[in-house]
Amino acid sequence: MVASKCNATLLKLLLTCTVTHAFITSKLTQRPHSPSFVSTSSRELDNILPSPWMKSALFAKKKKGKGSGGGGSYKSGARGQQPQQEKQSVKDARLDSQTRQFMFTMLGLSKTLPDKSKTILKDINLCFYPGAKIGVVGLNGSGKSTLIKIMAGIDKEFDGTARPLPGSSIGYLSQEPELEYETVKECIDDAVQSSRDILDEYNTISMKLADPSIEDEEMTKVYADMEKIGDQIEAANLWELDRTVERAMDALRLPPGDAKTAVLSGGEKRRVSLCRLLLANHDMLLLDEPTNHLDAESISWLEQFLDQFKGTVVCITHDRYFLENVAGWILELDRGQGIPFEGNYSGWLDAKDKRLTSEKKDQTAAGRAVAAELEWVRSNPKAKGTKSKARLKRYDELLAAAAPQELRNSGQIYIPPGPRLGDVVIEVDGVCKAFDDRLLINDMKFSFPPAGIVGVIGPNGAGKTTLIKMLMGKDEPDSGVIKVGETVSMVGVGQDRMEELDPAKTVYEEISGGLDDLELGTQVMNSRAYCSWFGFKSGQQQAKVGNLSGGERNRVQLAKILKAGANMLILDEPTNDLDVETLRSLEEALLSFAGCAMVVSHDRYFLDRVATHILACEGDSKWHWFEGNYAEYEANRVKRLGETSIKRIKYAPLLNA
């Protein structure tokens, strides 16, 4: 069940659990034990005030006039009668007894920046049942990571109460995790040590049965102990522990077990940290963008793992298929408020479209983008693929189309067209490329069509970034030919975004270059209005680039390259850290772009919406060129290669090695 804006007091809700008109009963049939939120207002918390963290905002309103000084009195039955003071320990005990059915409780949770310039979270009151699968969405800067850090106990500077179920085990994946052990194997071994201890205890007890002098009474006790521990092993499937560990390491493409953690990349550290969390048998997982640095196959495996996970999951992610397939609830953070929605991503999108219509905002650019995405979601798989392929026949139409009339005030991304493309865009023939002792690319061939949008997919380390560098002329193939057409004007952005930005400049200075107006194709645009398309409004444009989050840096870099007037865009993981609203805007901009794009991305939803072709690394240094979106490619791959289990990447041997 979920209760939203309860009219009864939370005390009555928790003690009686009766279904009233204030409840919205869960109708999910796929998960009979579906997770729930209990949401209530601060006025309903008078009877369950917890811990010293609680601030006066959580109490009932103070009476004005005489007696209100020195902390004031609270509304009670008799006029002028002072309520009896209750020990804080009694209040804590009451809260504990009334919330023990919840995995996590938030009451009056608020968070303000130290300089009081912004309230990130405002009076959030939510409780999560065990087994909840919750996807957290919201604009960059809306407080998603802050909320997760508070729940993990890392950020302690807040007002209100945020407490897990006493005695529960919580695992937290940060965006930049640190590993405390020397090797990958040591990190994983530590995560499963408690499970191995159970197996060792079972083996130790079973050895007692080999003692010929054991008494009947002691034997009975040994059998009882073995049965008890055996039940633990069966419940956690610990007989398959070694196989489970190996499968998780393969599925998440972990480095070799003897690899030193000190030299791992940020993405490799995240995958090791994620693997540790999944294997550690926590009661609750708090995941901040877990799909970043995972390829599409690894994300699919993670979806299945979390769907079968018995504990609670609170996950910040921009991956909309992930939200569709895993989440039972969507928690949207909007201007400090936490708004729960029962259902997965498509249900939430439908509700948002209806809300925008009721608020008469459906004709704004953002409203139309939501409606367009919803129309795409509702279409059948064949229609989705047909729509992306139709773009290939519309190049002249896209090139001739003028910028939208509402361009100046749309608040949505617009990519100005570059020069007309000729017949040759990019042709790759027989290209091979090795790095150190690894052959990354072997005999690659493809011809890039005008108006094509190519999604490049493959495991980390497959050579995707190396391919991008070769296409942009920053690296050379070992053999083969890369031909770039004479009419091609190319710009690109890599993953090392801070290296290409000046941390001392403001957002406005970095994007505008100090110009009041920008030329976007045939249009002239006010620089500050252009910045607002990428989510930087008013005071945010004066923020220093060095203080921005990863998603905000990504938006700055996109704003810089998309104004260039190129006809060929090269984007390396552009969807990392972007919020759903910006992703939707970028998709619509690419679909309307009169040019070509090559996009390295793990975001299957993004690729299904925009890609006309897929270039995929399929192992052993082999790359496959396919006309269609990601879903069509995946169906074709299974038809060609059959169902295969996910494995760590392997390279073909070097012929001259």
N, C-alpha and C positions, 0 to 999 in steps of 0.2 A: 504494500500500500504506500501511497505518498500523500502527505497533507501539505497543502499550499495555502498560505494566508489563513491559518486556522482561526476560527471564531471562538472555539473553546480554549481554555488554558492548556498550555503544554503539559502541566501536571496531570490534568484529567486525561489528556490523550495518552500519556505514557502509562498511567495506572489502569485505565479501563480498556484501551485499544479498541474502543467501539467505533463503528463506522457511522459518521454523522454527515450532514450536508457539507461540513467543512473539509471532508476527505475527498480525494479523487482516487477511486479504486483502480488499481492496475488492471489493464485488460490484456497484458502481454501473455500470449498462450505458449510462446516458444520457450520461455523460461518460467516454469511454475513458481519457482522461488525467486522471482525477480527482485532485484535490489530496489531500495526505496529511499526517498528523502522524507524527512519530516521538516517542514519549513514553518516558521511562526514569527510573529513580530515581537519586538522587545517589550511591549506592554504586557505580554502574557508570561513574563519570566519572573514575576514577583516571588513566587513560592519556591523557586529552585535556584536561588542565587548561589553560585559556586565561588570558590577560591579567591584569594586576594587580587587576582588579575582583574576582576570585574570592576568596571568604572561606573560612575553615577548615571551614565547614559542608559544603563540596563535596568535601572530601577524605575518604578512608577514615578510619575511626575510629582515633584515636591509641591507642597501647599504654599501658596504665596501668603505674605503677611507675617504676623507674629508667630514666632517659633520656627521660622524657616532658616534662621542663621545657624551657624555651627554645624552644618551638615543637613539641617532641616528635618522635617518629619514627612512620612509618607501617608497617603490616603488610607484611612481605616474606617471601621464601622462607626465609632462614636466621635462627635466633634470635640477636638481639643485633647483627646486621650492619646497618650504616647504609646506606641507599640513596644512590646517587650523586646529588648535586644537579645539576639540569638547568637550563640558562639559560631565563629566561622567554621570550626571543625564540624559542627552539627550541619551547617549548610552544605559543606563538602560531602559529608556522609549521605545526605539526602540526594544530592545530585548523582552520587555514585550509584545509589540504589535505583534511581529513576532512569538512568541512561545506560545501565549495564547490558541492555539488549542491543545497543548500537556499537558498531565498530569504531565510529568516530563521531564526536559531538562538537558543534560550533555554536556558540551562543553570543550574540552581540559582537561578533568579530569585526573589528575595525583596524585599519592600518593607514597611518598618515606619514608622509615623508618627514624626516627630522626637521627640515626648515619650514614645515607646515604649508608648503606651497601646493601640495596636492594630496587629496584623500584617495588612496588606491582602493581600499576595501571599506565598505560602509555598512555596519550593522547587519552582518550576515548571520542567519540563524538556520542551520541545517544539521541533520543527523543522518548517518548512513548505516543501513543494516549490513550485517555480514553477507558477503557474496555480491555486493554491489559492483557493477561494471560501469564506471562513470567517465565520459569524455568531457574534458574541459575546453571550451572554445571562447574566443573573444579577440578583440583587436590587440595588436602589439602594444604593450604598455598598459593593458587593462588590469594587470595584477595576477595573471595566471601562475607565473613562477613564484611570485610572492606567496600566494595561497598555499602552494605545494610546500614551500620552505617552512611556512608556519606549521603545517600539518606534520612535517618531518621533525619539528622541534629545533630547527636550525635558526630560524628567525624568531627571536623571543620578544622583540620590541613591537607589541601590539596591544590593543585594548580588547577586552572580552575574554572568552574562554575558547580554547581549542585543545581538546584532549582525546586521546585514543582510548579504547577499551583497556582498562588496567590489565597488565600481564600480556598484552598482545605484542606480536613481533612485527615491526614495520621496516620495509626496505625502501630506500629512496635512490632514484637515479637522477643525478644532476646533469646539467648540460656540459659541464667540464669536470668529470669525476677524477679523483686521484686514487691510485692503486698503492697499497702499503707493502706489498710483497715484491720480491726481486724478480720472480718469473711468473709467466701466465699460469703454469701448472700449480704453483703455490697459491695463487689467488683462487683458483677453482677448487683446489683441495680444501682450503679453509672454509669455503662456502658450504661444502657437503660434509664437513667433519662431524657435525651432530648426527647426521644420518649414518655415517660409518660407525660412530660410537654405538648406535642402536644395534647394528649388525654384529659388532664385536661383542657386545653384551650377550646377544643371543648365542653366539658361538661359545662364549665362555661358560654360560649356563649349560649348554648342551653337552659340553665336555664332562660335566659332573656325572652324566649318565653312564660314562665309560668306567667309572669307579666301581669295581666289583663288590666293595664293602659298603656301598650306599644302603642306608636303611629305607624301609618302605615309606615311612613318614616323610623323610627328606626327599625321596623320589617323587612323592605326590606333590610336594611343594615345588620341586624343580619343574615338573610338568605344568603346574599352574603358572609359574613364572614364564616358562617358554611360550605358553599359549597367550599370555598377556602381551609379551613383547612381539610375538608372531603376529598378533592382530595389528600392532603398530606398523610392522613391516608391510603387511598386506595393504593396510589403508593408504600408506604412502608409496606403495609399489617399489619398496627399497630392494627387493630381490633383483630388480632391473637397474640398480643405481649406476653401475659402470656404463651400461648401454645408454642410459638416459643422459649421462654426462657427455659421452662421446657424440650423441646425436645433437645435443644443444650446442656443443662447440663447433660441430660441422655446420649446423643450420645458421649460426650467427657468424660464420666465416672467421673464427678466431685465429690469431697467429699461432704458430707451433708452441707446444707446451713449454719448451725451453727458451722461448724468446724473452729477452729482458724487458721488463715493464718501463724502465727508464728511457728507452729509445723508441717506444711505441708512439704512433701518431695520435692525435686527439680522437679520431674516429675509432682507431683500434682500442684505445682505452675505454671508450664508451661501450664497445661491444663486449669487452671482457667484463666490465662492471655490470652490464645488463645480464650477461650469462650468470654471473655470481648471484644476482638477485633472484633470478628465476629458479635456480637450483637450491636456494637456501630455505625453502619451505616457510616463507613469511606468511603471516595472516593477512597482511595488507601491503600492496605495492603502490608507491607514489612515483610515477614516471613522467619526467619532463622531456618531451619530444623524443620518445624511444625509437622512432623510425628514422631519425636522422642518421646518416652513415650506414644504413642498411640497404641492401639491394632489394628488388621486388620479391624475389624468392624468399629471402630471409624475413621480410615483412609478412608474407603469407604464412610462413611457419609460426611467427610470433602471434599472429591473429588466432591460429588454432590453439596454441599453447594457452593464451589468456582466456579464450572462450571456455576451455576445460578447467581452468584454474578455479579452485574452490573458494579462494579468499576474495577479499575486496580489492578492486583496482580503481585508482584515480589517475587518469592519464591525460596530460596535455599533448595534443597532436593536431597537426594540420592535415593529416592523411584522412581524406574523407571516406575512402573504402574501409579504412581501419575503424572509423567511427560508425560506419554502416554495419560492419560485420561483428564488432565486439561490444560496442556500447549498448547498454540497456537504458541509459539515461544520458542526456546532454545537460551539462551545467554551463550556462552562458554567463560570462562576467561582462557587465555593461554599466559603465559609469559608476563603478563601485558596488553595484548590486549583484547578487548571485541569483540567477533565475534558472530553476530546474525545469527540465522538460522530459516527460516520459516517452521514450522511444529512441530510435537510432537517427542517423543523420538525415535520411530522406524525409522522415516524419517531422523532424525539427525544421527542415527547409520548407516543407509544405506549410507548417504553422507560421513560419516567418513571412512567407509570401502572403498568407491571409491577413496577418497583422499589418503588413505594409499597405495592403489594399484597404483595410478598415481605417487606417490612419491617413488614407489618401496620399500615400507616398509611393504608390506603385508605379507612377509615371516618372519618378526620378531615375537617373542613370543607375543608381544602386538597386532600385526596385526592379527595373527592367532586367538587370543582370541576374538577380535572384530568380525572376520569372523564366529567363532563358535557361538557366541551369536546371530549374525544376522541370521544364519541358523536356530537356535532354535526359534527365533521370527517368522520367516516365516513359520515354521511348524504348522500343525493344532493341536488343543488341545489334541486329542487322541494320536498323535505321541509324543507330549511333555511328557505325562504321561508314555507311553510305554518306552521311552528312560530312564527315571529315574528308572523304575522298572527293566529294563534289567541289571542294575548295580548289583542287588542282585544275579544274576547268573554268575557274572564275578569276584567273589572274588579271586579265584585262579589265574586268568589271571592278575588281578591288582597286586597281591602279587609278581608274577613272573616277571612282567615288570620291566626292568631296568630304572634308571633315564634317562631323555632325554639327548641326546648327547650334546645339547647346554646349559646344566644346569648351567655351570659356568658363562655364560654371558647372560642368558636369561632375567634377570630383572623381572621375574615373580615368584610368590610364588610357592614353591614346598614343599610338606609335605612328609618327609621320612617315609617309612613303619616301623611299629613296629613288634613284634613277631607275628607268625601265631595265629589267633584266633581259639579256640576250638568250639565245638557245642553250648556251653552255653556262651552267652555274658552277658546279664542282663535279669533276669526274675523277674517280679513284680506280686505279687498275694495277693489280698485282702487288700491292703495298705490303711490305714486311717491316717490322720494327722490333728490336730487342732492347732491353734495359738491363745492364749488368749481365747476369748469366741467364736471364729469362726472356723467352720469345713471347712478346705481348700480342703481336699482330702478325698473322700469317696469310698471305695471298688475299688481302681485302680488295673487294671490287664493288663499286656502286656508282650510279649516276644520279645527281641531285636535280629534281625537276623544279622549274619555276613555280612559286607559290607553295612549295613543299614545306612541311614542318616535320622534321625527323627527330624522333626520340631515341636517344642512345642509352642502352641499358646493359648492365652486367655487374658482376661482383666487384667489390673494392679491390684495386690492384690489377684489374683486367687490362688497363691501358686506355681508359676513356679520356682522361685528362691529357695523356700523351697524344692521342688522336686529335684532340682539339688544338693542341699546340702545333701539330704538323699542318693542319688546315689553315691556321692563322699565320704560317710562315715562321713560327718561333722555334721549330725543330724540323729536322729532315728525316725522311724514311731511309731505312738501310737499303731498300731496293723497291722498285715499282715507281709509278708515276702518280702525282697529284696535280691535276690541272684545274686552275681557278679561272673562270670566265673573265674576259676583259671588262665587262660591264658591272662586275660584282664590286660593291662597296661594303666591306665587312667590318663589324665591330663585335667585341666580345667581352665577357666578364668571367673571371675565374672564381674559385672558392676562397682565395686569399684576399678577401675584400678590404681588410684594413691596410694591407700593403699598398693598395691603389688609392687610398683616401688619406687626406691630411687631417689627423686627429685634432689639430689646433683650430681648424676652421669651423664655422657654424654650418648647420645643415643648409641654410639658404646660400651661404657663400660657396659651399662645395658644389651644389647643384647648379646655381645660376652663373657662377664665375664672375659675380659682381655686376651682372647686367640686369637692368630693370625689366627688359623684355627679351623673349627667346623666339627664334624662328623655328617653327615646327612645320616642315614641308612648305606649303603655301600659306600657312597661318602664322600670325604673330601673337604670342601669348605672354601675358604678364607672368613674371618669374615666380612671384609668390603664389599665384593661382596654380601654376604648374607644380610647385612643391606640394600643394594641398592634394593633388591627384594621388600622391603616394603616401597619404596619411599624415603629412606634416602640416599642421594648421597653427596659425597665430604664433604663440610663444614657442611651440616646438621647433619652429624654423630657426630659432636662435640658440638651440642646444648645440653644444660642442660635439663634433663627430666622435671624438675619443670617449665620450660618455654614453654612447648609444649601445643598445642591445644588439645581438646578432641579427635579429629580424629587421631592426631599424637600419643597420648598416647595409643590409641587403637591399632595402628600399632606396637608400641614397644612391647606391651603385646602379640600380636599375634606372633610376631617374636620370642619371648622368649619361648612360649609353643610349637610352631610348630616344633622346632628343637629337641624336647625331644625324638623322636623316639617311641612315644606311639601308641597303636593300637585302642584307644578309646578317642575321643576328646569330651569335654563338653564345649560348648561355650554359654555364657549368653549374649544375645544382641550384637553379634560381629559386626553387620552391622552399629550400631550407629556411626554417624560422619565420616564414611569412604566415600571417594570420589568414583565415579562410576568406575574409572580405577582400584582401589584397590579391589572393590567389585567383578568386573569381574575376576580379577586375583585369588581372594580367591575362587570363584565359580569353576573355572577351576582346582584349586588345590584340592578342596574337591572331585570333580568328578573323579579325577585320584588317590585319596588316597586309599591305600590298607588297609582299616580299617573301623571303625565305627565312627559316630559323632552324638551327640545330640545337636541341636541348638535351643535355645530360641530366637525367632525372630518375629518381626511384619512385616518384609519385604516380601510381598506376591510374588514379582518377584523372589527374592532369593530362597524362598521355592519352587516355581514352577520349578526352574531350577535344584535344587540339592536334594530335599526331596524325599525319597522313602516311608516314612510314616509320618503321622501327629498324634500328641497327643494333643487333644484339650479340654480345659475346656469349658463346655457348660452350666454352671450355676448350682446353687443348689449343688455345690461341686461335680458334676458329670464330669468325664473325659471320652473321647471317643478315642479309638485307631483305626486308619484307614490306610489301605495300599493304597498309592497314593500320589500325590503332593497336593498343597493347592487348586488349582482350582477344582480338582476332589473331594477333601474333601468337599468343599463348596457346590458343586452340590449335593453330598450325604446328607449333613446336611439339605438342603432345602427339599430334597425328604423325609427325615425321620421326620423332625420337622415342615416343612412348612415355609413360609415367616414370620419372626418375626421382630418386631420393636426393635431397639437397646435400651437396658436399662442398668442402673447402676447395678453392680454386686450384686448378692444375694447369701447367703450361707445357706446350709441346717442346721437345728437346731442340737445342740449337744444333744445326747441322755441322757447324765448325767447332763445336765444343769438344 
